[in-house]
Amino acid sequence: MQQNEFDSYPVFTEEMKKTHTILLPMMLPIHFTLMKRILNSFGYKTELLENDSRDVINEGLKNVHNDTCYPALLVIGQMINALKSGKYDPDKVALMITQTGGGCRASNYIYLLRKALKKSGFGQVPVISLNFSGLDSSPGFKLTLPMILRLVYAVVMGDFLMLIKNQCKPYERNPGETDALVQRWLDIILTSWSDGALVSYKKMKALYPRILEDFAAIPKTGEKKVRVGIVGEIYVKYSPMGNNHLEDFLLSEGAEPVVPGLIDFCLYCIYNGIEDRKLYGGKMLTSRINGIAYDYFVAKQRDMIEAIKRHGVFDPPMPFPETNRLASQYISHGVKMGEGWLLTVEMAELIHEGVRNIVCTQPFGCLPNHIVGKGMINEIKQKHPDANIVAIDYDPGASEVNQQNRIKLMLANASF
Amino acid sequence: MSLSVGIDIGSTTVKVVVMDDGVITMKHYERHFSQVRQKTAEMLRLARGAIGERAFTVAISGSAGFGVAKAAGLPFIQEVFATGEAVRHSGEAIDIVIELGGEDAKILFLTGGLEERMNGTCAGGTGAFIDQMATLLDVTTDELDQLSLRAQRLYPIASRCGVFAKSDIQPLLNQGAAKEDIAASIFQAVVDQTITGLAQGRRIEGKIAFLGGPLHFFKGLQKRFVETLHLSPENALFPDLGQYSVAIGSAVFSEQSAEQLTFDELLTRVEDTANEVHSARYLEPLFADEDDYEAFVERHRRATVPERAIESYEGNAYLGIDCGSTTTKVVLISQQAELLYQYYGSNRGNPVDIIKEQLQQVWRLCGGRVNIRASVCTGYGEELIKNAFGIDAGIVETMAHFKAARFFCPNVDFILDIGGQDIKCFQVKNDSIDSIMLNEACSSGCGSFIETFARSMGYEIAEFSQKGIFSQYPVDLGSRCTVFMNSSVKQAQKEGAGVEDISAGLSMSVVKNAIYKVIRAHSADELGEHIVVQGGTFYNDAVLRSFEKEIGRDVIRPTIAGLMGAYGAALYGRELELAETATMRPDQLAAFTHTSKAAQCGLCTNHCNLTVNTFSGNRRFISGNKCERPLGVGKAKELPNLYAYKMDRIRNLKSTPGRRGRIGIPLGLAMFENLPFWHAFFEELGIETVLSDVSSTELYGKGRYTIPSDTACYPAKLMHGHIESLFEKGVDTIFYPCLTYNFDEHKGDNHYNCPVVAYYAELMRANITKLQTVRFLYPYFGLHRPKDFEKKAYQYFKGYYTDLTQREVSAAAKKAYAAYYAWQDDLKAEGARAIAYARANGLQMVVLAGRPYHIDPEINHGIDRLLSSFGIVVLTEDAVADLVEPQKVNVLNQWTYHARLYNAAKYCTMHDDTELVQLVSFGCGIDAITTDEVRAILERGGKLYTQLKIDEINNLGAVKIRIRSLLGAVEERRRRAKRRDA
């Protein structure tokens, strides 16, 4: 009710790099663990938040306008809940949150977080914006080129492990074996990344065949399961807390979850910088830089795909340039807010790869998803009459039984 | 010979069928009152005779059946899929199945591409909604059905969800609309909701089977479906066994199952599940023990107002009437404000009769000794009661509640009132109202929800709330709105929660809604030391305790919590210092009659639905109007109203036939801002622009079936109707561009459009299949870069108009920009004129701050004219946004339209005679951010913040209260300031 004056907020200073622990919200367990290690290897002290309970949601409801999107509520709730837990010295922590700068509400999470911190008596806690568009800079946290390149490795490796894991877990003969193997490889990678030297891409790439070999060796049942794609707003798509543990639910219903990678989202963001100039004009330089980044990322994804293909056991993801080309059959590349055209094309991509059953997740009231999610299902069905898509809204007040019931309807109609 | 059993456990009922070789040999249907497992076992026993000792197959279905099936290790089949099985089994050539249940609505398209769909989150609780509405009308569901069949006309009822529908129905009741018409309108809302939510671009036509309980039992609902979908009798099937379809489908499906069971085996398995313990999300109990509760009761017992037996009193008295949304309250107070008489009761859907009885009673008690000097009425029914019974004055309910609380506790810091429909809060500082917070549309009806829910479970409210007091495991039911809460209740019931736990859980949910959605409080300290809570809902000790627990502070609940509105009204009556009341006397009351008739006003394009009340003595009272015109008081001098001005200018934008044909433009969303631009652009190119009709409910109805996402905002959903309108006009080209960026007005950090405005064209292309039959142009343009636009526009349009030249397009672009800026300048000049007029005449001004498309009369529902009728000069946000320096805000200021809001708010803080009212469309995610900022700017400048959430909801009852509250508070502040100065 009472609002704070317009005022300044604490910034993350260079000194704080030494004194403060940076807390990161959780979204993708594998990726974020790897990214955390990269940040640490550049001299930051970071910690991933793993608190996941009803208290997180309640904290979010207390601190964020309840009509704000569910991801904001969860991320902010998770952070405030962590600060209140007593585990951290509020004078020695900082928070990090991503900011895309796009036209959807998500660019405002950081401001909502700052408001919430102040209201909860944590006004001294600085918030770092992780973004690539020059918004909201912090003197103590600089994204350098070497760091960005290595974060890219973490994303690629994260996608790789997630992909293979999803293809193994539903079929494992001994429950828990896949997860254990993921953990073992994570440990190996993390150890190799912590020797102080910069992470080497060459060494990382060399791991692909070994990892593939290990996962292929897991004893499997050989049964045939329905594959179900998960697309949607990035946070509820990936975060188990955001989607009420959707992957686990699908597994328990005897399906194989297929989750498109994070690389696609990164490439989508980069590509938008190129598309913007095409549509509206603008600086050549920005567009060029984006072009270079795009090619770099694509090359990294290609290496991963090649490795999977060479090994020949698992299904590789669609190379992004193909995904990108596919988009134009469904929606314009100009739709760039939120997950934009990527969300639509992810559904299309899944279907092209034979995954006809899809859960399209979105926070209740998500603006971009009216257009690119629910708004495009009809278009996709026109082109693929056998597509079996269910749109599920996530919200603190939404009934889980209702969500599951709708997913079960989709599963009842599912085909291989 | 195969024997099979189908069990359908839905959200409210259990259905069991036994099929012998495809023929039903036994069927049974009963409500389970959340005793899911016990009831299922009980009903199975009834099937014993039909089954005997034979082995059979079985399958369970239904939203509550999942848990049972899992626990019992029996096959489960999703209910919609089961319906499909049943229909396939019947062998009938059916194209579409519509099935409504207690909680969910489903549609199955069986031909032309199989699709099976269920309602979205907002549209939950179909059957439960009908139950609740019946309770609201104080009739049984059967009576509701009977009433609906005798309806003369339909009122437009918001169909997005149960909460919004209720917001339209409640005021209708209070205005005296006929129950028959309301009943039919309720069913129509269900029909509209089903079509909007489930059609999603597919036509509902062909042979349609209607299944499920509500569609089986309610003839009125059947009728509404048949009429709305224009179905011929042979195409509308209402099978006799409609309510058993899921159970039948389950039985059919079970035949594929390998497992054969005997009756005893099945019964044992189901019975065993009944003892299972379930884990839901529990909250802390309300009270630690009996003593804790006793102390609580004792503490609150002390908060009383002085009473006095009327028999012993002689002298002046003042009558206060609070005709609320669900209850009617009457008090009579003495000169010293002692309570002489009190009444509190449900208005049973007809407040007039109750007030009549009450007045007779009061007069009787007054005898000759007590002299009523004034009577004052407040609440939703204020106008009606005032006119019916010659009540002396009316007072807006917020002010009445405020007066009462202040009188009761002079040093009060914070007042919270939870009534049946509304939640009102006041922060008091320096002896005056510092801020008023009223619930927005989604939080409506929280108070009465507990009561209607209790009754649907077969409890009286007092008993129901008492049950919650000692619940050990209150369930967490969420706080968004009552529709979501209702769904959560169903979930909790399925998981085995008892009535106690639900009662306590609901109390907490309602309180959390008030604290986190209405008050937006973070800690008790923000509210202050002395907190008074009132309103009928606080009679519920569970609610009161939940509130104290949630904010962590003891509060004061007057023992007359529910009467505070009436008490405040009586206090106001005392201030009036009238010699004698004009209230109807006993003899007149005896002859009092009341009839009501629905009518439609034809005096302007708004076509308001009026209710004409006729009282004895041929007195008439008209309600439902949005302006003064139908009241026949003559056309008042029209005050400057920039909403009307802008709309008129748009309407008068004429286009001339040109050499390059016609282009259709839907008049919605960004077009309210950019039309002058495109109009000039196409005019210069020799293309005639053809506009769709101005929005209306009918226009909305035409496009409803192509809406893919029902939770989008109403302005966006109207676009579907506009496209239909353009088709009716026979255009072969339709233009609606995608605009990621808006004009850069240099007010913020960026200049985006919101995602919906920016890309709605993409959605229309993908969902309105008809658009494939015309040329639908939806180019991406950046109007913020004029030079680039000239080139990009040429490249784009030459593909369609091959004879175009760059030079032509450049010239047209220049004209377009000039036209746009001239339009904006004109608007600002008109704004300046309006301000000058208001100042010269000493009139109050209100900036009705929204988006450009809020000038659409179907979107704002005539709120601008309502303000005019209060003698207010209405300004728009864009008319004043340039009068101040760009605002710095605490959020990322990156949307052009929204940046104007911040500036407009700043402007209001600089002028004593200007207030701001923010219009927010339901579903506008971005306004979750702007509303907090606009409020912050206003409150920092010492101004009150008022938000009106608008959607399909037609009735302005709630809006009126908010506006009058604002005006009342401003008035009160001015009075106090004057007094301080003097």
Interface residues (C-beta under 8 A of the other chain):
Chain A: M1 Q2 Q3 N4 E5 F6 R54 L61 K62 N63 H65 N66 D67 T68 C69 G101 G103 C104 R105 S107 N108 I110 Y111 L112 R114 K115 K119 S120 L135 D276 L279 Y280 G281 G282 I331 S332 G334 V335 K336 M337 G338 F364 G365 C366 L367 P368 N369 H370 I371 V372 G373 K374 G375 M376 I377 N378 E379 K381 P385 A391 D393 D395 P396 G397 A398 S399 E400 V401 N402 Q404 N405 R406 K408 L409 L411 A412 N413
Chain B: S63 F66 I77 Q78 E79 V80 F81 E103 D104 G113 L114 E115 E116 M118 G120 T121 G124 Q200 G201 R281 Q427 S435 M437 C442 D476 G478 S479 R480 C481 F484 M485 S487 S488 K490 Q491 K494 K512 Y516 K517 I519 R520 A521 H522 E526 L527 P708 S709 T711 A712 A716 C738 T740 Y741 N750 Y752 N753 C754 P755 V756 A758 Y759 Y760 E762 L763 R765 A766 N767 Y780 F781 G782 H784 R785 K787 D788 K791 K792 K888 V889 N890 V891 L892 Q894 W895 G923 G925 I926 D927 A928 I929 T931 D932 R935 A936 E939 R940
